[in-house]
Amino acid sequence: MSHSIQATARFDGGRPAHYGRAVAPPGLVLRSFVFLDRMQDQLAGFIGTTARGYLPVPGVAAYFVETSPGLVINRLTDVALKATSATPGILVVERSFGLLELHHPDQGQVRLAGRAMLEYLGMAEDERFRPRVVSRETIRGLEPYHAQIINKMRYGDMLVPGESLYVLEVEPAGYVAFAINEALKAARVKLVDASLFGAFGRVYLAGAEAQIDAAAEAAERAIESVTGRPLAQ
């Protein structure tokens, strides 16, 4: 029996049978909920450098799920893991925000995990927040000292003086992973650093000028493609 069939057999009416009715706490907000069809090499490597979970490898499918308040992300992790064979790479629990990254080589397992979490919450996908670009910046011909100070702080690839640098900031934070993944598909750029959780998500990409322009376009197009409820301003 395949994993997908096994996982489906553990559902009753689209929800893990032992959970019964949805029990989302009052005031819960689904800040981010986004599917990555094929995680790119550099994003998988970056998560492997910074996270402490079951680390993803290039090519896996993944969900990034962000909630407010943060504590409920533990229950969603439990629901997804009991319903499927997916594994968690990132689990961050803060008072305000919680973030889960869940992955598996089989896209069906990851999509089933997403379905299980939504069914548990009694929500539809379009009840997530729609992301917005908070700020963007492209710096061309980076100066040596500027490159060096960023290199002292980064967890990804290294900046080289003279390269172009693109910085994107989005809200909610979890969607920045989707922007990074789509940018890496579209252009030959380097993932220098990223912040995947918190109040805002942020990414630093570097490379040749034309490649950075292509990456920036792909990243911002990805953010604009996500539907959902408007963020409260």
GIRAZI-V69387 format. One record per helix or strand. SS is the DSSP state (h for helix, s for strand). FROM is the first residue (numbers start at 1). TO is the last residue. If there is no record, write none. Layout:
# GIRAZI-V69387
ss:SS from:FROM to:TO
ss:SS from:FROM to:TO
This chain:
# GIRAZI-V69387
ss:h from:3 to:9
ss:s from:11 to:12
ss:s from:15 to:16
ss:h from:17 to:19
ss:s from:29 to:36
ss:h from:41 to:50
ss:s from:61 to:68
ss:h from:73 to:83
ss:s from:87 to:93
ss:s from:98 to:104
ss:h from:107 to:121
ss:h from:125 to:127
ss:s from:129 to:129
ss:s from:132 to:139
ss:h from:144 to:151
ss:s from:164 to:171
ss:h from:173 to:186
ss:s from:190 to:195
ss:s from:201 to:207
ss:h from:209 to:225
ss:s from:229 to:229
